[in-house]
Structures are given as structure tokens and as C-alpha cells.
Amino acid sequence: MKVLRIILASVVGYLAYAVGSMLLVSPVMEGEGAPIIALGLVGLALIGLASGWLAARTSGGNQRWAGYIVSGLIALATVANLAIGLGAEPVWYKVGTLVLTAPLSLLVCLKATGSKQAG
């Protein structure tokens, strides 16, 4: 049962990232300049926090593993996207995903693990 909860949490966390990223890409692709980049980076940070929070809440006490898997999936997909050149997103968006979204999703899960141990 523990493994199934981790898998479910990983799927939920990655889906939160994917849906959030799809919703954010449209305004980013239509605009240019510093305000759009700032909006995109804030959005990527919020997506990372949301995906980590959903993974931690779904994991049933296995937040650490869920966080590692979700952030790993996000990072792996983004690195593959950068290496192969898939997707129409700007490079700064992909780098922002690596620098903000993946680490923040892990951080939220690890923070949830720490609060469970302290409480």
C-alpha cells in the first residue's frame, strides 16, 4: 500500500506541474519583455509549490519519496526537452523550470516530512 501511495502522489504532483505549466505557457508565448519573464518565473515558482504540496498531501506519510520522484520527473522531462529541442517554450522558461519548479516541489515535500517528524 505504501508503494501505491507514493506512485499516486508522484502522478498527482507531476500532473499538477503539467496542467499548471500548460496554463502558464499561453500567456508567456504571447508576450515579450521583462514583465512576461517575471510573470513566468513567479508562475513557475507557484507551480512548483503546488505540485509539491499536492504530492505531499497525497503521499500518506511518504512525502520524502514523493518529493524526490516528482522533482526528478520534472527535471528529467525538462532536461530532455532542452536537449532534444522539443516544445515551443522559450529557453528561459525551461531553465526556470529546472531552477525553480523542480527544487521547490522537492522543498515542499521535505518540509512536510520535517513537520511530520517534529509533530
PyMOL commands that set and color helices and strands:
alter all, ss='L'
color gray80, all
select helices_A, chain A and resi 2-30+34-58+63-84+91-118
alter helices_A, ss='H'
color red, helices_A
deselect
rebuild
show_as cartoon
